[in-house]
Structure formats: structure tokens, C-alpha cells
């Protein structure tokens, strides 16, 4: 990382974040002021927040799919009992 070159010879994907962090760290007397830049750099390297968000979206998708499957089973149970279920084309008052 320190060289500024990636394995393929170009600029690494997180090099801009590293430069921002390095500039902040070099210009301050208190390194804790550079926490935001350090967090951005580490997120670029490890994608922990991105992975956590993707897992949350996946969990919600699975939860909704299970709920819809449960509702589908309820409809299937009603149809199996022989009760006519409307499709919603005719509105009854």
C-alpha cells in the first residue's frame, strides 16, 4: 500500500482514502481527530459496513419471502377446504 501501486500496476482502489488519512495524520497534533478518515480507509479495505447492510437486506428479504409463503399456504388451505376465493375483480359492497 505504501508504494501507491496495485498488483496490476495501477493505483489501488483505496489509495485516495489512504492519502486523505495520511494527510490528516501528518498535519494534526492529535491523531484522534483523523478517526473519520481512518474509518473511511478501513471501510474501503474491508467493506464491513457494506457487508452488514447487505446481510440486513438479505434477512429482510428472507423474512418477507417466508411471510408471503405463509400467506400462500393459508390461501392454499382455504382452496383445499372448497371455499371459493375471489380474485378481486368484482367489488362487493
PDB file as gemmi writes it, atoms N, CA and C in Angstrom:
CRYST1    1.000    1.000    1.000  90.00  90.00  90.00 P 1                      
ATOM      1  N   UNK A   1       0.820  -1.189   0.000  1.00  0.00           N  
ATOM      2  CA  UNK A   1       0.000   0.000   0.000  1.00  0.00           C  
ATOM      3  C   UNK A   1       0.862   1.250   0.000  1.00  0.00           C  
ATOM      4  N   UNK A   2       1.961   1.202   0.697  1.00  0.00           N  
ATOM      5  CA  UNK A   2       2.779   2.391   0.841  1.00  0.00           C  
ATOM      6  C   UNK A   2       3.382   2.842  -0.489  1.00  0.00           C  
ATOM      7  N   UNK A   3       3.553   1.900  -1.429  1.00  0.00           N  
ATOM      8  CA  UNK A   3       4.167   2.270  -2.701  1.00  0.00           C  
ATOM      9  C   UNK A   3       3.217   3.068  -3.582  1.00  0.00           C  
ATOM     10  N   UNK A   4       1.911   2.890  -3.394  1.00  0.00           N  
ATOM     11  CA  UNK A   4       0.941   3.591  -4.225  1.00  0.00           C  
ATOM     12  C   UNK A   4       0.619   2.869  -5.506  1.00  0.00           C  
ATOM     13  N   UNK A   5       1.081   1.624  -5.647  1.00  0.00           N  
ATOM     14  CA  UNK A   5       0.795   0.833  -6.836  1.00  0.00           C  
ATOM     15  C   UNK A   5       0.090  -0.450  -6.442  1.00  0.00           C  
ATOM     16  N   UNK A   6      -0.856  -0.871  -7.285  1.00  0.00           N  
ATOM     17  CA  UNK A   6      -1.560  -2.113  -7.009  1.00  0.00           C  
ATOM     18  C   UNK A   6      -0.810  -3.278  -7.645  1.00  0.00           C  
ATOM     19  N   UNK A   7      -1.340  -4.465  -7.486  1.00  0.00           N  
ATOM     20  CA  UNK A   7      -0.701  -5.650  -8.047  1.00  0.00           C  
ATOM     21  C   UNK A   7      -0.664  -5.592  -9.565  1.00  0.00           C  
ATOM     22  N   UNK A   8      -1.647  -4.930 -10.171  1.00  0.00           N  
ATOM     23  CA  UNK A   8      -1.682  -4.826 -11.630  1.00  0.00           C  
ATOM     24  C   UNK A   8      -0.903  -3.615 -12.149  1.00  0.00           C  
ATOM     25  N   UNK A   9      -0.343  -2.829 -11.249  1.00  0.00           N  
ATOM     26  CA  UNK A   9       0.478  -1.705 -11.653  1.00  0.00           C  
ATOM     27  C   UNK A   9      -0.198  -0.360 -11.602  1.00  0.00           C  
ATOM     28  N   UNK A  10      -1.513  -0.319 -11.473  1.00  0.00           N  
ATOM     29  CA  UNK A  10      -2.238   0.954 -11.412  1.00  0.00           C  
ATOM     30  C   UNK A  10      -2.367   1.446  -9.980  1.00  0.00           C  
ATOM     31  N   UNK A  11      -3.196   2.450  -9.802  1.00  0.00           N  
ATOM     32  CA  UNK A  11      -3.461   2.983  -8.471  1.00  0.00           C  
ATOM     33  C   UNK A  11      -4.419   2.043  -7.738  1.00  0.00           C  
ATOM     34  N   UNK A  12      -4.130   1.687  -6.496  1.00  0.00           N  
ATOM     35  CA  UNK A  12      -5.037   0.817  -5.729  1.00  0.00           C  
ATOM     36  C   UNK A  12      -6.375   1.509  -5.478  1.00  0.00           C  
ATOM     37  N   UNK A  13      -7.415   0.718  -5.264  1.00  0.00           N  
ATOM     38  CA  UNK A  13      -8.761   1.275  -5.108  1.00  0.00           C  
ATOM     39  C   UNK A  13      -8.888   2.133  -3.867  1.00  0.00           C  
ATOM     40  N   UNK A  14      -8.138   1.866  -2.817  1.00  0.00           N  
ATOM     41  CA  UNK A  14      -8.273   2.608  -1.567  1.00  0.00           C  
ATOM     42  C   UNK A  14      -7.171   3.651  -1.372  1.00  0.00           C  
ATOM     43  N   UNK A  15      -6.390   3.889  -2.397  1.00  0.00           N  
ATOM     44  CA  UNK A  15      -5.254   4.794  -2.247  1.00  0.00           C  
ATOM     45  C   UNK A  15      -5.692   6.217  -1.943  1.00  0.00           C  
ATOM     46  N   UNK A  16      -6.791   6.680  -2.528  1.00  0.00           N  
ATOM     47  CA  UNK A  16      -7.280   8.036  -2.253  1.00  0.00           C  
ATOM     48  C   UNK A  16      -7.661   8.182  -0.779  1.00  0.00           C  
ATOM     49  N   UNK A  17      -8.288   7.151  -0.203  1.00  0.00           N  
ATOM     50  CA  UNK A  17      -8.644   7.195   1.223  1.00  0.00           C  
ATOM     51  C   UNK A  17      -7.381   7.196   2.084  1.00  0.00           C  
ATOM     52  N   UNK A  18      -6.377   6.411   1.669  1.00  0.00           N  
ATOM     53  CA  UNK A  18      -5.117   6.375   2.393  1.00  0.00           C  
ATOM     54  C   UNK A  18      -4.445   7.755   2.373  1.00  0.00           C  
ATOM     55  N   UNK A  19      -4.473   8.419   1.223  1.00  0.00           N  
ATOM     56  CA  UNK A  19      -3.859   9.739   1.120  1.00  0.00           C  
ATOM     57  C   UNK A  19      -4.547  10.747   2.039  1.00  0.00           C  
ATOM     58  N   UNK A  20      -5.895  10.698   2.079  1.00  0.00           N  
ATOM     59  CA  UNK A  20      -6.633  11.601   2.960  1.00  0.00           C  
ATOM     60  C   UNK A  20      -6.271  11.356   4.423  1.00  0.00           C  
ATOM     61  N   UNK A  21      -6.220  10.084   4.801  1.00  0.00           N  
ATOM     62  CA  UNK A  21      -5.864   9.745   6.179  1.00  0.00           C  
ATOM     63  C   UNK A  21      -4.430  10.166   6.483  1.00  0.00           C  
ATOM     64  N   UNK A  22      -3.514   9.901   5.577  1.00  0.00           N  
ATOM     65  CA  UNK A  22      -2.109  10.238   5.761  1.00  0.00           C  
ATOM     66  C   UNK A  22      -1.918  11.750   5.883  1.00  0.00           C  
ATOM     67  N   UNK A  23      -2.631  12.500   5.044  1.00  0.00           N  
ATOM     68  CA  UNK A  23      -2.546  13.967   5.103  1.00  0.00           C  
ATOM     69  C   UNK A  23      -3.065  14.479   6.445  1.00  0.00           C  
ATOM     70  N   UNK A  24      -4.168  13.948   6.900  1.00  0.00           N  
ATOM     71  CA  UNK A  24      -4.736  14.366   8.179  1.00  0.00           C  
ATOM     72  C   UNK A  24      -3.795  14.008   9.325  1.00  0.00           C  
ATOM     73  N   UNK A  25      -3.284  12.800   9.306  1.00  0.00           N  
ATOM     74  CA  UNK A  25      -2.417  12.321  10.377  1.00  0.00           C  
ATOM     75  C   UNK A  25      -1.134  13.141  10.460  1.00  0.00           C  
ATOM     76  N   UNK A  26      -0.603  13.531   9.301  1.00  0.00           N  
ATOM     77  CA  UNK A  26       0.636  14.301   9.275  1.00  0.00           C  
ATOM     78  C   UNK A  26       0.427  15.754   9.718  1.00  0.00           C  
ATOM     79  N   UNK A  27      -0.778  16.281   9.530  1.00  0.00           N  
ATOM     80  CA  UNK A  27      -0.997  17.695   9.803  1.00  0.00           C  
ATOM     81  C   UNK A  27      -1.581  17.986  11.182  1.00  0.00           C  
ATOM     82  N   UNK A  28      -1.871  16.970  11.970  1.00  0.00           N  
ATOM     83  CA  UNK A  28      -2.519  17.209  13.255  1.00  0.00           C  
ATOM     84  C   UNK A  28      -1.612  16.811  14.416  1.00  0.00           C  
ATOM     85  N   UNK A  29      -1.842  17.437  15.552  1.00  0.00           N  
ATOM     86  CA  UNK A  29      -1.120  17.066  16.771  1.00  0.00           C  
ATOM     87  C   UNK A  29      -1.863  15.975  17.538  1.00  0.00           C  
ATOM     88  N   UNK A  30      -3.161  15.850  17.267  1.00  0.00           N  
ATOM     89  CA  UNK A  30      -3.992  14.873  17.954  1.00  0.00           C  
ATOM     90  C   UNK A  30      -4.505  13.852  16.933  1.00  0.00           C  
ATOM     91  N   UNK A  31      -3.931  12.643  16.894  1.00  0.00           N  
ATOM     92  CA  UNK A  31      -4.328  11.653  15.891  1.00  0.00           C  
ATOM     93  C   UNK A  31      -5.793  11.218  15.975  1.00  0.00           C  
ATOM     94  N   UNK A  32      -6.449  11.425  17.116  1.00  0.00           N  
ATOM     95  CA  UNK A  32      -7.848  11.017  17.228  1.00  0.00           C  
ATOM     96  C   UNK A  32      -8.765  11.889  16.360  1.00  0.00           C  
ATOM     97  N   UNK A  33      -8.278  13.035  15.895  1.00  0.00           N  
ATOM     98  CA  UNK A  33      -9.071  13.880  15.008  1.00  0.00           C  
ATOM     99  C   UNK A  33      -9.197  13.258  13.616  1.00  0.00           C  
ATOM    100  N   UNK A  34      -8.389  12.284  13.305  1.00  0.00           N  
ATOM    101  CA  UNK A  34      -8.394  11.641  11.984  1.00  0.00           C  
ATOM    102  C   UNK A  34      -9.215  10.361  11.979  1.00  0.00           C  
ATOM    103  N   UNK A  35     -10.083  10.188  12.956  1.00  0.00           N  
ATOM    104  CA  UNK A  35     -10.870   8.950  13.073  1.00  0.00           C  
ATOM    105  C   UNK A  35     -11.795   8.749  11.856  1.00  0.00           C  
ATOM    106  N   UNK A  36     -12.367   9.818  11.353  1.00  0.00           N  
ATOM    107  CA  UNK A  36     -13.286   9.716  10.205  1.00  0.00           C  
ATOM    108  C   UNK A  36     -12.535   9.214   8.978  1.00  0.00           C  
ATOM    109  N   UNK A  37     -11.369   9.775   8.713  1.00  0.00           N  
ATOM    110  CA  UNK A  37     -10.578   9.353   7.564  1.00  0.00           C  
ATOM    111  C   UNK A  37     -10.104   7.905   7.733  1.00  0.00           C  
ATOM    112  N   UNK A  38      -9.742   7.541   8.954  1.00  0.00           N  
ATOM    113  CA  UNK A  38      -9.316   6.165   9.214  1.00  0.00           C  
ATOM    114  C   UNK A  38     -10.476   5.199   8.998  1.00  0.00           C  
ATOM    115  N   UNK A  39     -11.672   5.580   9.449  1.00  0.00           N  
ATOM    116  CA  UNK A  39     -12.848   4.721   9.247  1.00  0.00           C  
ATOM    117  C   UNK A  39     -13.163   4.551   7.764  1.00  0.00           C  
ATOM    118  N   UNK A  40     -13.058   5.638   6.995  1.00  0.00           N  
ATOM    119  CA  UNK A  40     -13.297   5.547   5.550  1.00  0.00           C  
ATOM    120  C   UNK A  40     -12.298   4.604   4.894  1.00  0.00           C  
ATOM    121  N   UNK A  41     -11.037   4.734   5.275  1.00  0.00           N  
ATOM    122  CA  UNK A  41      -9.989   3.884   4.707  1.00  0.00           C  
ATOM    123  C   UNK A  41     -10.219   2.412   5.057  1.00  0.00           C  
ATOM    124  N   UNK A  42     -10.536   2.131   6.313  1.00  0.00           N  
ATOM    125  CA  UNK A  42     -10.770   0.746   6.726  1.00  0.00           C  
ATOM    126  C   UNK A  42     -12.024   0.172   6.068  1.00  0.00           C  
ATOM    127  N   UNK A  43     -13.059   0.997   5.881  1.00  0.00           N  
ATOM    128  CA  UNK A  43     -14.263   0.529   5.181  1.00  0.00           C  
ATOM    129  C   UNK A  43     -13.931   0.174   3.745  1.00  0.00           C  
ATOM    130  N   UNK A  44     -13.098   0.977   3.107  1.00  0.00           N  
ATOM    131  CA  UNK A  44     -12.692   0.688   1.736  1.00  0.00           C  
ATOM    132  C   UNK A  44     -11.927  -0.632   1.665  1.00  0.00           C  
ATOM    133  N   UNK A  45     -11.094  -0.890   2.653  1.00  0.00           N  
ATOM    134  CA  UNK A  45     -10.306  -2.123   2.652  1.00  0.00           C  
ATOM    135  C   UNK A  45     -11.151  -3.360   2.944  1.00  0.00           C  
ATOM    136  N   UNK A  46     -12.011  -3.270   3.965  1.00  0.00           N  
ATOM    137  CA  UNK A  46     -12.676  -4.468   4.483  1.00  0.00           C  
ATOM    138  C   UNK A  46     -14.167  -4.565   4.199  1.00  0.00           C  
ATOM    139  N   UNK A  47     -14.825  -3.485   3.824  1.00  0.00           N  
ATOM    140  CA  UNK A  47     -16.257  -3.459   3.475  1.00  0.00           C  
ATOM    141  C   UNK A  47     -17.169  -3.982   4.586  1.00  0.00           C  
ATOM    142  N   UNK A  48     -16.825  -3.740   5.836  1.00  0.00           N  
ATOM    143  CA  UNK A  48     -17.630  -4.272   6.945  1.00  0.00           C  
ATOM    144  C   UNK A  48     -19.039  -3.673   6.986  1.00  0.00           C  
ATOM    145  N   UNK A  49     -19.175  -2.358   6.794  1.00  0.00           N  
ATOM    146  CA  UNK A  49     -20.494  -1.732   6.807  1.00  0.00           C  
ATOM    147  C   UNK A  49     -21.315  -2.188   5.607  1.00  0.00           C  
ATOM    148  N   UNK A  50     -20.669  -2.308   4.463  1.00  0.00           N  
ATOM    149  CA  UNK A  50     -21.363  -2.752   3.253  1.00  0.00           C  
ATOM    150  C   UNK A  50     -21.874  -4.180   3.417  1.00  0.00           C  
ATOM    151  N   UNK A  51     -21.055  -5.042   3.990  1.00  0.00           N  
ATOM    152  CA  UNK A  51     -21.447  -6.434   4.206  1.00  0.00           C  
ATOM    153  C   UNK A  51     -22.584  -6.509   5.221  1.00  0.00           C  
ATOM    154  N   UNK A  52     -22.506  -5.714   6.289  1.00  0.00           N  
ATOM    155  CA  UNK A  52     -23.575  -5.710   7.295  1.00  0.00           C  
ATOM    156  C   UNK A  52     -24.893  -5.244   6.692  1.00  0.00           C  
ATOM    157  N   UNK A  53     -24.836  -4.219   5.838  1.00  0.00           N  
ATOM    158  CA  UNK A  53     -26.053  -3.731   5.188  1.00  0.00           C  
ATOM    159  C   UNK A  53     -26.612  -4.772   4.235  1.00  0.00           C  
ATOM    160  N   UNK A  54     -25.755  -5.442   3.482  1.00  0.00           N  
ATOM    161  CA  UNK A  54     -26.213  -6.488   2.566  1.00  0.00           C  
ATOM    162  C   UNK A  54     -26.848  -7.641   3.339  1.00  0.00           C  
ATOM    163  N   UNK A  55     -26.278  -7.998   4.478  1.00  0.00           N  
ATOM    164  CA  UNK A  55     -26.864  -9.063   5.303  1.00  0.00           C  
ATOM    165  C   UNK A  55     -28.217  -8.650   5.865  1.00  0.00           C  
ATOM    166  N   UNK A  56     -28.363  -7.381   6.249  1.00  0.00           N  
ATOM    167  CA  UNK A  56     -29.650  -6.903   6.755  1.00  0.00           C  
ATOM    168  C   UNK A  56     -30.710  -6.923   5.659  1.00  0.00           C  
ATOM    169  N   UNK A  57     -30.337  -6.517   4.452  1.00  0.00           N  
ATOM    170  CA  UNK A  57     -31.270  -6.546   3.321  1.00  0.00           C  
ATOM    171  C   UNK A  57     -31.663  -7.987   3.005  1.00  0.00           C  
ATOM    172  N   UNK A  58     -30.697  -8.880   3.027  1.00  0.00           N  
ATOM    173  CA  UNK A  58     -30.976 -10.296   2.749  1.00  0.00           C  
ATOM    174  C   UNK A  58     -31.901 -10.892   3.806  1.00  0.00           C  
ATOM    175  N   UNK A  59     -31.655 -10.564   5.081  1.00  0.00           N  
ATOM    176  CA  UNK A  59     -32.502 -11.070   6.157  1.00  0.00           C  
ATOM    177  C   UNK A  59     -33.934 -10.565   6.010  1.00  0.00           C  
ATOM    178  N   UNK A  60     -34.100  -9.296   5.665  1.00  0.00           N  
ATOM    179  CA  UNK A  60     -35.442  -8.742   5.459  1.00  0.00           C  
ATOM    180  C   UNK A  60     -36.127  -9.403   4.268  1.00  0.00           C  
ATOM    181  N   UNK A  61     -35.377  -9.648   3.206  1.00  0.00           N  
ATOM    182  CA  UNK A  61     -35.935 -10.326   2.028  1.00  0.00           C  
ATOM    183  C   UNK A  61     -36.412 -11.727   2.391  1.00  0.00           C  
ATOM    184  N   UNK A  62     -35.603 -12.456   3.148  1.00  0.00           N  
ATOM    185  CA  UNK A  62     -35.984 -13.811   3.557  1.00  0.00           C  
ATOM    186  C   UNK A  62     -37.200 -13.770   4.460  1.00  0.00           C  
ATOM    187  N   UNK A  63     -37.237 -12.796   5.378  1.00  0.00           N  
ATOM    188  CA  UNK A  63     -38.388 -12.651   6.283  1.00  0.00           C  
ATOM    189  C   UNK A  63     -39.668 -12.404   5.491  1.00  0.00           C  
ATOM    190  N   UNK A  64     -39.602 -11.492   4.505  1.00  0.00           N  
ATOM    191  CA  UNK A  64     -40.797 -11.206   3.696  1.00  0.00           C  
ATOM    192  C   UNK A  64     -41.180 -12.402   2.828  1.00  0.00           C  
ATOM    193  N   UNK A  65     -40.193 -13.115   2.292  1.00  0.00           N  
ATOM    194  CA  UNK A  65     -40.488 -14.297   1.476  1.00  0.00           C  
ATOM    195  C   UNK A  65     -41.165 -15.372   2.316  1.00  0.00           C  
ATOM    196  N   UNK A  66     -40.698 -15.564   3.549  1.00  0.00           N  
ATOM    197  CA  UNK A  66     -41.337 -16.534   4.437  1.00  0.00           C  
ATOM    198  C   UNK A  66     -42.763 -16.116   4.773  1.00  0.00           C  
ATOM    199  N   UNK A  67     -42.975 -14.819   4.994  1.00  0.00           N  
ATOM    200  CA  UNK A  67     -44.322 -14.318   5.296  1.00  0.00           C  
ATOM    201  C   UNK A  67     -45.249 -14.545   4.100  1.00  0.00           C  
ATOM    202  N   UNK A  68     -44.764 -14.253   2.900  1.00  0.00           N  
ATOM    203  CA  UNK A  68     -45.575 -14.466   1.706  1.00  0.00           C  
ATOM    204  C   UNK A  68     -45.848 -15.948   1.482  1.00  0.00           C  
ATOM    205  N   UNK A  69     -44.885 -16.794   1.800  1.00  0.00           N  
ATOM    206  CA  UNK A  69     -45.098 -18.236   1.668  1.00  0.00           C  
ATOM    207  C   UNK A  69     -46.152 -18.705   2.662  1.00  0.00           C  
ATOM    208  N   UNK A  70     -46.123 -18.140   3.872  1.00  0.00           N  
ATOM    209  CA  UNK A  70     -47.126 -18.486   4.878  1.00  0.00           C  
ATOM    210  C   UNK A  70     -48.508 -18.047   4.423  1.00  0.00           C  
ATOM    211  N   UNK A  71     -48.601 -16.841   3.856  1.00  0.00           N  
ATOM    212  CA  UNK A  71     -49.875 -16.360   3.330  1.00  0.00           C  
ATOM    213  C   UNK A  71     -50.328 -17.230   2.171  1.00  0.00           C  
ATOM    214  N   UNK A  72     -49.400 -17.661   1.359  1.00  0.00           N  
ATOM    215  CA  UNK A  72     -49.733 -18.556   0.245  1.00  0.00           C  
ATOM    216  C   UNK A  72     -50.280 -19.883   0.736  1.00  0.00           C  
ATOM    217  N   UNK A  73     -49.708 -20.394   1.827  1.00  0.00           N  
ATOM    218  CA  UNK A  73     -50.211 -21.639   2.396  1.00  0.00           C  
ATOM    219  C   UNK A  73     -51.614 -21.446   2.953  1.00  0.00           C  
ATOM    220  N   UNK A  74     -51.886 -20.284   3.525  1.00  0.00           N  
ATOM    221  CA  UNK A  74     -53.231 -20.022   4.037  1.00  0.00           C  
ATOM    222  C   UNK A  74     -54.233 -20.039   2.891  1.00  0.00           C  
ATOM    223  N   UNK A  75     -53.900 -19.414   1.780  1.00  0.00           N  
ATOM    224  CA  UNK A  75     -54.774 -19.413   0.619  1.00  0.00           C  
ATOM    225  C   UNK A  75     -54.956 -20.823   0.093  1.00  0.00           C  
ATOM    226  N   UNK A  76     -53.872 -21.577   0.051  1.00  0.00           N  
ATOM    227  CA  UNK A  76     -53.956 -22.960  -0.428  1.00  0.00           C  
ATOM    228  C   UNK A  76     -54.832 -23.801   0.498  1.00  0.00           C  
ATOM    229  N   UNK A  77     -54.735 -23.571   1.814  1.00  0.00           N  
ATOM    230  CA  UNK A  77     -55.585 -24.307   2.756  1.00  0.00           C  
ATOM    231  C   UNK A  77     -57.058 -23.970   2.545  1.00  0.00           C  
ATOM    232  N   UNK A  78     -57.377 -22.692   2.295  1.00  0.00           N  
ATOM    233  CA  UNK A  78     -58.753 -22.285   2.034  1.00  0.00           C  
ATOM    234  C   UNK A  78     -59.264 -22.947   0.762  1.00  0.00           C  
ATOM    235  N   UNK A  79     -58.448 -22.950  -0.284  1.00  0.00           N  
ATOM    236  CA  UNK A  79     -58.858 -23.587  -1.534  1.00  0.00           C  
ATOM    237  C   UNK A  79     -59.047 -25.080  -1.352  1.00  0.00           C  
ATOM    238  N   UNK A  80     -58.232 -25.707  -0.521  1.00  0.00           N  
ATOM    239  CA  UNK A  80     -58.356 -27.145  -0.281  1.00  0.00           C  
ATOM    240  C   UNK A  80     -59.645 -27.467   0.466  1.00  0.00           C  
ATOM    241  N   UNK A  81     -60.142 -26.538   1.284  1.00  0.00           N  
ATOM    242  CA  UNK A  81     -61.386 -26.763   2.012  1.00  0.00           C  
ATOM    243  C   UNK A  81     -62.614 -26.616   1.119  1.00  0.00           C  
ATOM    244  N   UNK A  82     -62.446 -26.104  -0.084  1.00  0.00           N  
ATOM    245  CA  UNK A  82     -63.548 -25.983  -1.010  1.00  0.00           C  
ATOM    246  C   UNK A  82     -64.252 -24.647  -0.980  1.00  0.00           C  
ATOM    247  N   UNK A  83     -63.742 -23.683  -0.263  1.00  0.00           N  
ATOM    248  CA  UNK A  83     -64.347 -22.364  -0.204  1.00  0.00           C  
ATOM    249  C   UNK A  83     -63.879 -21.580  -1.426  1.00  0.00           C  
ATOM    250  N   UNK A  84     -64.831 -20.893  -2.068  1.00  0.00           N  
ATOM    251  CA  UNK A  84     -64.492 -20.116  -3.257  1.00  0.00           C  
ATOM    252  C   UNK A  84     -63.826 -18.809  -2.799  1.00  0.00           C  
ATOM    253  N   UNK A  85     -62.675 -18.547  -3.360  1.00  0.00           N  
ATOM    254  CA  UNK A  85     -61.938 -17.328  -3.031  1.00  0.00           C  
ATOM    255  C   UNK A  85     -62.012 -16.400  -4.231  1.00  0.00           C  
ATOM    256  N   UNK A  86     -62.405 -15.162  -4.010  1.00  0.00           N  
ATOM    257  CA  UNK A  86     -62.478 -14.194  -5.080  1.00  0.00           C  
ATOM    258  C   UNK A  86     -61.091 -13.725  -5.487  1.00  0.00           C  
ATOM    259  N   UNK A  87     -60.983 -13.328  -6.740  1.00  0.00           N  
ATOM    260  CA  UNK A  87     -59.708 -12.806  -7.228  1.00  0.00           C  
ATOM    261  C   UNK A  87     -59.671 -11.297  -7.191  1.00  0.00           C  
ATOM    262  N   UNK A  88     -60.731 -10.659  -6.708  1.00  0.00           N  
ATOM    263  CA  UNK A  88     -60.739  -9.228  -6.550  1.00  0.00           C  
ATOM    264  C   UNK A  88     -61.180  -8.464  -7.774  1.00  0.00           C  
ATOM    265  N   UNK A  89     -61.735  -9.128  -8.780  1.00  0.00           N  
ATOM    266  CA  UNK A  89     -62.173  -8.442  -9.985  1.00  0.00           C  
ATOM    267  C   UNK A  89     -63.523  -7.778  -9.789  1.00  0.00           C  
ATOM    268  N   UNK A  90     -64.375  -8.391  -8.962  1.00  0.00           N  
ATOM    269  CA  UNK A  90     -65.698  -7.842  -8.707  1.00  0.00           C  
ATOM    270  C   UNK A  90     -65.723  -7.332  -7.263  1.00  0.00           C  
ATOM    271  N   UNK A  91     -66.035  -6.066  -7.112  1.00  0.00           N  
ATOM    272  CA  UNK A  91     -66.090  -5.477  -5.784  1.00  0.00           C  
ATOM    273  C   UNK A  91     -67.498  -5.633  -5.234  1.00  0.00           C  
ATOM    274  N   UNK A  92     -67.611  -6.259  -4.098  1.00  0.00           N  
ATOM    275  CA  UNK A  92     -68.910  -6.434  -3.433  1.00  0.00           C  
ATOM    276  C   UNK A  92     -69.032  -5.410  -2.326  1.00  0.00           C  
ATOM    277  N   UNK A  93     -70.246  -4.913  -2.126  1.00  0.00           N  
ATOM    278  CA  UNK A  93     -70.475  -3.915  -1.082  1.00  0.00           C  
ATOM    279  C   UNK A  93     -71.274  -4.494   0.043  1.00  0.00           C  
TER     280      UNK A  93                                                      
END                                                                             
